[in-house]
Amino acid sequence: MHAGGKGVRAAGAVGGALLTAAAAAAIAGAPSASAQEAQAQRSPAAPLSYCTTWIDGEWGKARCYNDAGFTRTAWIQVTCVDWWDPDVRNTATVQHGSDALLSGHCWGGVEKVEAGWE
């Protein structure tokens, strides 16, 4: 931005519209200062651990991958359809750089599967 807080006149602007430096950069395809700041605020060591869940017939399953740099405990919660069929919760210890397959069985069918990290 120019001194005094004035905007930059865009080439070919209709009616002589003024644009801020961020808007001009966005139009030009360059990342804005706020996008660059947001990128800089992200932690480079953010864990990439995740769990994927699915239903396989009467089984609720999850595969959890640990890339956090340390050993973690993954959990699965399987909610059964029928009231008489008890819900299932299991855990597994997952070493850094490996994954675990967790599962739970429901006799009357699976309603929902959730998984995560303790």
OpenMM code with the backbone's topology and positions (N, CA, C; nanometers):
from openmm import Vec3, app, unit

residues = "MET HIS ALA GLY GLY LYS GLY VAL ARG ALA ALA GLY ALA VAL GLY GLY ALA LEU LEU THR ALA ALA ALA ALA ALA ALA ILE ALA GLY ALA PRO SER ALA SER ALA GLN GLU ALA GLN ALA GLN ARG SER PRO ALA ALA PRO LEU SER TYR CYS THR THR TRP ILE ASP GLY GLU TRP GLY LYS ALA ARG CYS TYR ASN ASP ALA GLY PHE THR ARG THR ALA TRP ILE GLN VAL THR CYS VAL ASP TRP TRP ASP PRO ASP VAL ARG ASN THR ALA THR VAL GLN HIS GLY SER ASP ALA LEU LEU SER GLY HIS CYS TRP GLY GLY VAL GLU LYS VAL GLU ALA GLY TRP GLU".split()
positions = [
    Vec3(0.0843, -0.1160, 0.0000),
    Vec3(0.0000, 0.0000, 0.0000),
    Vec3(0.0897, 0.1233, 0.0000),
    Vec3(0.0470, 0.2284, -0.0678),
    Vec3(0.1227, 0.3527, -0.0727),
    Vec3(0.1118, 0.4262, 0.0597),
    Vec3(0.2035, 0.5181, 0.0839),
    Vec3(0.1994, 0.5988, 0.2063),
    Vec3(0.0693, 0.6759, 0.2120),
    Vec3(0.0172, 0.6946, 0.3314),
    Vec3(-0.1084, 0.7673, 0.3475),
    Vec3(-0.2292, 0.6774, 0.3395),
    Vec3(-0.2105, 0.5450, 0.3228),
    Vec3(-0.3223, 0.4515, 0.3244),
    Vec3(-0.4034, 0.4507, 0.1968),
    Vec3(-0.3527, 0.5074, 0.0864),
    Vec3(-0.4270, 0.5078, -0.0392),
    Vec3(-0.4112, 0.3744, -0.1093),
    Vec3(-0.5116, 0.3369, -0.1827),
    Vec3(-0.5077, 0.2109, -0.2554),
    Vec3(-0.4294, 0.2233, -0.3840),
    Vec3(-0.4162, 0.1118, -0.4521),
    Vec3(-0.3460, 0.1069, -0.5792),
    Vec3(-0.4512, 0.1077, -0.6886),
    Vec3(-0.4311, 0.1909, -0.7918),
    Vec3(-0.5263, 0.1947, -0.9023),
    Vec3(-0.4999, 0.0739, -0.9912),
    Vec3(-0.6027, -0.0066, -1.0102),
    Vec3(-0.5890, -0.1274, -1.0908),
    Vec3(-0.5959, -0.0916, -1.2375),
    Vec3(-0.5092, -0.1543, -1.3143),
    Vec3(-0.5104, -0.1313, -1.4585),
    Vec3(-0.6413, -0.1854, -1.5144),
    Vec3(-0.7091, -0.1057, -1.5926),
    Vec3(-0.8337, -0.1474, -1.6545),
    Vec3(-0.9512, -0.1472, -1.5583),
    Vec3(-0.9387, -0.0812, -1.4440),
    Vec3(-1.0490, -0.0790, -1.3478),
    Vec3(-1.1625, 0.0045, -1.4028),
    Vec3(-1.2846, -0.0408, -1.3831),
    Vec3(-1.4027, 0.0292, -1.4295),
    Vec3(-1.4283, 0.1483, -1.3384),
    Vec3(-1.4460, 0.2650, -1.3946),
    Vec3(-1.4791, 0.3840, -1.3181),
    Vec3(-1.3666, 0.4286, -1.2260),
    Vec3(-1.2443, 0.3885, -1.2523),
    Vec3(-1.1318, 0.4331, -1.1715),
    Vec3(-1.1359, 0.3778, -1.0293),
    Vec3(-1.1897, 0.2565, -1.0103),
    Vec3(-1.1987, 0.1973, -0.8764),
    Vec3(-1.0608, 0.1751, -0.8182),
    Vec3(-1.0510, 0.1975, -0.6881),
    Vec3(-0.9250, 0.1763, -0.6185),
    Vec3(-0.9275, 0.0405, -0.5495),
    Vec3(-0.8137, -0.0254, -0.5489),
    Vec3(-0.8007, -0.1540, -0.4833),
    Vec3(-0.6922, -0.1470, -0.3772),
    Vec3(-0.7111, -0.2197, -0.2710),
    Vec3(-0.6041, -0.2292, -0.1719),
    Vec3(-0.4971, -0.3220, -0.2280),
    Vec3(-0.3818, -0.3218, -0.1668),
    Vec3(-0.2725, -0.4071, -0.2126),
    Vec3(-0.3128, -0.5540, -0.2038),
    Vec3(-0.3858, -0.5928, -0.0976),
    Vec3(-0.4294, -0.7312, -0.0816),
    Vec3(-0.5259, -0.7705, -0.1928),
    Vec3(-0.6191, -0.6816, -0.2262),
    Vec3(-0.7149, -0.7109, -0.3319),
    Vec3(-0.6445, -0.7196, -0.4666),
    Vec3(-0.5498, -0.6322, -0.4910),
    Vec3(-0.4748, -0.6358, -0.6163),
    Vec3(-0.3953, -0.7654, -0.6265),
    Vec3(-0.3358, -0.8105, -0.5155),
    Vec3(-0.2609, -0.9360, -0.5151),
    Vec3(-0.3534, -1.0535, -0.5405),
    Vec3(-0.4735, -1.0498, -0.4828),
    Vec3(-0.5689, -1.1583, -0.5020),
    Vec3(-0.6125, -1.1675, -0.6470),
    Vec3(-0.6355, -1.0529, -0.7099),
    Vec3(-0.6758, -1.0507, -0.8503),
    Vec3(-0.5628, -1.1035, -0.9366),
    Vec3(-0.4394, -1.0692, -0.8997),
    Vec3(-0.3231, -1.1121, -0.9762),
    Vec3(-0.2908, -1.2594, -0.9519),
    Vec3(-0.3567, -1.3213, -0.8552),
    Vec3(-0.3324, -1.4616, -0.8271),
    Vec3(-0.2273, -1.4847, -0.7200),
    Vec3(-0.1715, -1.3806, -0.6618),
    Vec3(-0.0716, -1.3953, -0.5561),
    Vec3(-0.1435, -1.4143, -0.4228),
    Vec3(-0.0818, -1.4907, -0.3312),
    Vec3(-0.1459, -1.5072, -0.2004),
    Vec3(-0.1472, -1.3766, -0.1248),
    Vec3(-0.2572, -1.3499, -0.0556),
    Vec3(-0.2671, -1.2265, 0.0215),
    Vec3(-0.1842, -1.2385, 0.1484),
    Vec3(-0.1610, -1.1254, 0.2133),
    Vec3(-0.0836, -1.1243, 0.3368),
    Vec3(-0.1523, -1.2084, 0.4429),
    Vec3(-0.2864, -1.2034, 0.4502),
    Vec3(-0.3567, -1.2810, 0.5519),
    Vec3(-0.3421, -1.4305, 0.5264),
    Vec3(-0.3404, -1.4745, 0.4003),
    Vec3(-0.3201, -1.6158, 0.3697),
    Vec3(-0.1794, -1.6589, 0.4080),
    Vec3(-0.0821, -1.5712, 0.3835),
    Vec3(0.0557, -1.6019, 0.4207),
    Vec3(0.0705, -1.6087, 0.5722),
    Vec3(0.0022, -1.5186, 0.6445),
    Vec3(0.0077, -1.5203, 0.7910),
    Vec3(-0.0558, -1.6474, 0.8453),
    Vec3(-0.1682, -1.6883, 0.7893),
    Vec3(-0.2358, -1.8094, 0.8347),
    Vec3(-0.1473, -1.9311, 0.8118),
    Vec3(-0.0775, -1.9344, 0.6985),
    Vec3(0.0118, -2.0453, 0.6681),
    Vec3(0.1281, -2.0490, 0.7664),
    Vec3(0.1800, -1.9328, 0.8038),
    Vec3(0.2915, -1.9245, 0.8965),
    Vec3(0.2504, -1.9658, 1.0372),
    Vec3(0.1217, -1.9478, 1.0732),
    Vec3(0.0747, -1.9817, 1.2069),
    Vec3(0.0516, -2.1314, 1.2245),
    Vec3(0.0411, -2.2061, 1.1163),
    Vec3(0.0222, -2.3502, 1.1274),
    Vec3(0.1489, -2.4125, 1.1851),
    Vec3(0.1297, -2.5049, 1.2754),
    Vec3(0.2425, -2.5728, 1.3362),
    Vec3(0.2989, -2.6746, 1.2384),
    Vec3(0.4293, -2.6690, 1.2105),
    Vec3(0.4865, -2.7675, 1.1180),
    Vec3(0.4860, -2.9080, 1.1772),
    Vec3(0.4708, -2.9177, 1.3102),
    Vec3(0.4711, -3.0478, 1.3770),
    Vec3(0.3295, -3.0958, 1.4081),
    Vec3(0.2288, -3.0402, 1.3405),
    Vec3(0.0902, -3.0808, 1.3653),
    Vec3(0.0761, -3.2296, 1.3345),
    Vec3(0.0189, -3.3075, 1.4267),
    Vec3(0.0069, -3.4516, 1.4050),
    Vec3(-0.0841, -3.4841, 1.2877),
    Vec3(-0.0460, -3.5862, 1.2149),
    Vec3(-0.1255, -3.6304, 1.1009),
    Vec3(-0.1952, -3.7611, 1.1327),
    Vec3(-0.2277, -3.7835, 1.2590),
    Vec3(-0.2968, -3.9042, 1.3010),
    Vec3(-0.4440, -3.8940, 1.2610),
    Vec3(-0.4995, -4.0048, 1.2169),
    Vec3(-0.6395, -4.0032, 1.1776),
    Vec3(-0.7000, -4.1426, 1.1915),
    Vec3(-0.8319, -4.1471, 1.1939),
    Vec3(-0.9058, -4.2734, 1.1957),
    Vec3(-1.0103, -4.2704, 1.0851),
    Vec3(-1.0245, -4.3817, 1.0154),
    Vec3(-1.1269, -4.3986, 0.9138),
    Vec3(-1.2230, -4.5059, 0.9631),
    Vec3(-1.3529, -4.4776, 0.9569),
    Vec3(-1.4519, -4.5734, 1.0077),
    Vec3(-1.5421, -4.6223, 0.8950),
    Vec3(-1.5957, -4.7437, 0.9151),
    Vec3(-1.6925, -4.7969, 0.8208),
    Vec3(-1.7731, -4.9086, 0.8872),
    Vec3(-1.8852, -4.9438, 0.8232),
    Vec3(-1.9713, -5.0521, 0.8710),
    Vec3(-1.9592, -5.1670, 0.7719),
    Vec3(-1.9334, -5.2869, 0.8252),
    Vec3(-1.9171, -5.4070, 0.7442),
    Vec3(-2.0127, -5.5132, 0.7984),
    Vec3(-2.1377, -5.5092, 0.7511),
    Vec3(-2.2389, -5.6023, 0.7997),
    Vec3(-2.2724, -5.5758, 0.9456),
    Vec3(-2.2460, -5.6742, 1.0325),
    Vec3(-2.2724, -5.6599, 1.1755),
    Vec3(-2.1511, -5.6051, 1.2514),
    Vec3(-2.0517, -5.5626, 1.1805),
    Vec3(-1.9283, -5.5130, 1.2421),
    Vec3(-1.9087, -5.3649, 1.2139),
    Vec3(-1.8696, -5.2910, 1.3165),
    Vec3(-1.8228, -5.1544, 1.2995),
    Vec3(-1.6719, -5.1595, 1.3049),
    Vec3(-1.6046, -5.0946, 1.2113),
    Vec3(-1.4586, -5.1037, 1.2035),
    Vec3(-1.3954, -4.9650, 1.1903),
    Vec3(-1.2706, -4.9571, 1.2351),
    Vec3(-1.1930, -4.8340, 1.2215),
    Vec3(-1.0466, -4.8706, 1.2000),
    Vec3(-0.9818, -4.7988, 1.1115),
    Vec3(-0.8371, -4.8101, 1.0951),
    Vec3(-0.7801, -4.6751, 1.1360),
    Vec3(-0.6934, -4.6773, 1.2368),
    Vec3(-0.6342, -4.5549, 1.2906),
    Vec3(-0.4846, -4.5545, 1.2649),
    Vec3(-0.4370, -4.4491, 1.2005),
    Vec3(-0.2942, -4.4335, 1.1694),
    Vec3(-0.2353, -4.3255, 1.2595),
    Vec3(-0.1207, -4.3536, 1.3196),
    Vec3(-0.0560, -4.2618, 1.4131),
    Vec3(0.0724, -4.2058, 1.3533),
    Vec3(0.0722, -4.0767, 1.3272),
    Vec3(0.1930, -4.0088, 1.2805),
    Vec3(0.2250, -3.8917, 1.3728),
    Vec3(0.1934, -3.9073, 1.5011),
    Vec3(0.2098, -3.7985, 1.5973),
    Vec3(0.3523, -3.7890, 1.6520),
    Vec3(0.4362, -3.8878, 1.6265),
    Vec3(0.5726, -3.8837, 1.6774),
    Vec3(0.5886, -3.9520, 1.8120),
    Vec3(0.4810, -4.0081, 1.8644),
    Vec3(0.4841, -4.0787, 1.9926),
    Vec3(0.3705, -4.1799, 1.9937),
    Vec3(0.3757, -4.2735, 2.0887),
    Vec3(0.2726, -4.3771, 2.1005),
    Vec3(0.1423, -4.3155, 2.1518),
    Vec3(0.0306, -4.3555, 2.0901),
    Vec3(-0.1008, -4.3047, 2.1293),
    Vec3(-0.1984, -4.4206, 2.1428),
    Vec3(-0.3109, -4.3946, 2.2087),
    Vec3(-0.4165, -4.4944, 2.2224),
    Vec3(-0.5363, -4.4526, 2.1374),
    Vec3(-0.5752, -4.5403, 2.0459),
    Vec3(-0.6921, -4.5167, 1.9607),
    Vec3(-0.8120, -4.5869, 2.0233),
    Vec3(-0.9324, -4.5334, 1.9986),
    Vec3(-1.0542, -4.5952, 2.0494),
    Vec3(-1.1585, -4.6041, 1.9386),
    Vec3(-1.2484, -4.7005, 1.9558),
    Vec3(-1.3632, -4.7150, 1.8668),
    Vec3(-1.4872, -4.7309, 1.9548),
    Vec3(-1.5947, -4.6675, 1.9135),
    Vec3(-1.7245, -4.6793, 1.9811),
    Vec3(-1.8247, -4.7223, 1.8748),
    Vec3(-1.8814, -4.8404, 1.8926),
    Vec3(-1.9792, -4.8934, 1.7980),
    Vec3(-2.1156, -4.8915, 1.8661),
    Vec3(-2.2093, -4.8190, 1.8072),
    Vec3(-2.3448, -4.8100, 1.8589),
    Vec3(-2.4321, -4.9088, 1.7829),
    Vec3(-2.4969, -4.9965, 1.8586),
    Vec3(-2.5800, -5.1008, 1.7987),
    Vec3(-2.7235, -5.0511, 1.7768),
    Vec3(-2.7904, -5.1086, 1.6784),
    Vec3(-2.9268, -5.0695, 1.6425),
    Vec3(-3.0257, -5.1067, 1.7524),
    Vec3(-3.0193, -5.2295, 1.8004),
    Vec3(-3.1180, -5.2796, 1.8958),
    Vec3(-3.0846, -5.2404, 2.0390),
    Vec3(-3.1869, -5.2106, 2.1186),
    Vec3(-3.1665, -5.1667, 2.2572),
    Vec3(-3.1052, -5.2767, 2.3426),
    Vec3(-3.1334, -5.4027, 2.3105),
    Vec3(-3.0836, -5.5155, 2.3895),
    Vec3(-2.9405, -5.5542, 2.3538),
    Vec3(-2.8914, -5.5002, 2.2447),
    Vec3(-2.7563, -5.5303, 2.1970),
    Vec3(-2.6611, -5.4255, 2.2556),
    Vec3(-2.5716, -5.4616, 2.3475),
    Vec3(-2.4871, -5.3596, 2.4118),
    Vec3(-2.3896, -5.2951, 2.3142),
    Vec3(-2.3712, -5.1644, 2.3301),
    Vec3(-2.2736, -5.0925, 2.2487),
    Vec3(-2.1335, -5.1424, 2.2841),
    Vec3(-2.0396, -5.1235, 2.1925),
    Vec3(-1.9049, -5.1772, 2.2095),
    Vec3(-1.8037, -5.0635, 2.2059),
    Vec3(-1.7072, -5.0682, 2.2990),
    Vec3(-1.5959, -4.9736, 2.2988),
    Vec3(-1.4672, -5.0535, 2.3154),
    Vec3(-1.3730, -5.0332, 2.2239),
    Vec3(-1.2430, -5.0993, 2.2289),
    Vec3(-1.1334, -4.9955, 2.2122),
    Vec3(-1.0139, -5.0298, 2.2597),
    Vec3(-0.8966, -4.9429, 2.2443),
    Vec3(-0.7791, -5.0244, 2.1933),
    Vec3(-0.6807, -4.9552, 2.1381),
    Vec3(-0.5568, -5.0189, 2.0942),
    Vec3(-0.4437, -4.9182, 2.1071),
    Vec3(-0.3278, -4.9669, 2.1476),
    Vec3(-0.2078, -4.8831, 2.1539),
    Vec3(-0.1443, -4.8842, 2.0160),
    Vec3(-0.1152, -4.7643, 1.9624),
    Vec3(-0.0622, -4.7525, 1.8270),
    Vec3(0.0728, -4.6811, 1.8323),
    Vec3(0.1769, -4.7491, 1.7872),
    Vec3(0.3110, -4.6911, 1.7826),
    Vec3(0.3186, -4.5856, 1.6723),
    Vec3(0.4118, -4.4935, 1.6857),
    Vec3(0.4347, -4.3905, 1.5831),
    Vec3(0.4665, -4.4580, 1.4486),
    Vec3(0.4027, -4.4111, 1.3441),
    Vec3(0.4289, -4.4612, 1.2098),
    Vec3(0.3574, -4.5907, 1.1762),
    Vec3(0.2655, -4.6360, 1.2603),
    Vec3(0.1922, -4.7584, 1.2301),
    Vec3(0.0422, -4.7345, 1.2442),
    Vec3(-0.0354, -4.8387, 1.2134),
    Vec3(-0.1798, -4.8261, 1.2252),
    Vec3(-0.2368, -4.9455, 1.2998),
    Vec3(-0.3626, -4.9345, 1.3359),
    Vec3(-0.4323, -5.0414, 1.4067),
    Vec3(-0.5721, -5.0545, 1.3488),
    Vec3(-0.6202, -5.1770, 1.3437),
    Vec3(-0.7575, -5.2047, 1.3018),
    Vec3(-0.8370, -5.2374, 1.4274),
    Vec3(-0.9401, -5.1595, 1.4533),
    Vec3(-1.0274, -5.1816, 1.5689),
    Vec3(-1.1646, -5.2209, 1.5166),
    Vec3(-1.2369, -5.3021, 1.5958),
    Vec3(-1.3700, -5.3434, 1.5514),
    Vec3(-1.4594, -5.3724, 1.6708),
    Vec3(-1.5890, -5.3751, 1.6444),
    Vec3(-1.6892, -5.4101, 1.7434),
    Vec3(-1.8077, -5.4732, 1.6732),
    Vec3(-1.8696, -5.5735, 1.7372),
    Vec3(-1.9770, -5.6492, 1.6750),
    Vec3(-2.1118, -5.6179, 1.7389),
    Vec3(-2.2142, -5.6086, 1.6569),
    Vec3(-2.3530, -5.5924, 1.7022),
    Vec3(-2.4362, -5.7018, 1.6357),
    Vec3(-2.5096, -5.7799, 1.7151),
    Vec3(-2.5884, -5.8887, 1.6608),
    Vec3(-2.7028, -5.8379, 1.5742),
    Vec3(-2.7632, -5.7270, 1.6119),
    Vec3(-2.8780, -5.6757, 1.5374),
    Vec3(-2.8425, -5.5715, 1.4320),
    Vec3(-2.7176, -5.5433, 1.4120),
    Vec3(-2.6747, -5.4451, 1.3137),
    Vec3(-2.6125, -5.3232, 1.3804),
    Vec3(-2.5314, -5.2534, 1.3048),
    Vec3(-2.4584, -5.1361, 1.3533),
    Vec3(-2.5321, -5.0093, 1.3127),
    Vec3(-2.5521, -4.9193, 1.4092),
    Vec3(-2.6146, -4.7904, 1.3815),
    Vec3(-2.5100, -4.6843, 1.3490),
    Vec3(-2.4011, -4.6814, 1.4279),
    Vec3(-2.3026, -4.5744, 1.4124),
    Vec3(-2.1658, -4.6231, 1.4599),
    Vec3(-2.0590, -4.5716, 1.3950),
    Vec3(-1.9215, -4.6018, 1.4351),
    Vec3(-1.8470, -4.4712, 1.4516),
    Vec3(-1.7821, -4.4572, 1.5681),
    Vec3(-1.6990, -4.3407, 1.5946),
    Vec3(-1.5620, -4.3894, 1.6385),
    Vec3(-1.4569, -4.3119, 1.6070),
    Vec3(-1.3212, -4.3487, 1.6476),
    Vec3(-1.2417, -4.2214, 1.6688),
    Vec3(-1.1374, -4.2321, 1.7508),
    Vec3(-1.0527, -4.1167, 1.7774),
    Vec3(-0.9349, -4.1553, 1.8631),
    Vec3(-0.8747, -4.0539, 1.9270),
    Vec3(-0.7533, -4.0708, 2.0054),
    Vec3(-0.7757, -4.0264, 2.1482),
    Vec3(-0.7209, -4.1026, 2.2435),
    Vec3(-0.7257, -4.0644, 2.3843),
    Vec3(-0.6082, -3.9746, 2.4160),
] * unit.nanometer
topology = app.Topology()
chain = topology.addChain("A")
for resn in residues:
    res = topology.addResidue(resn, chain)
    for name in ("N", "CA", "C"):
        topology.addAtom(name, app.Element.getBySymbol(name[0]), res)
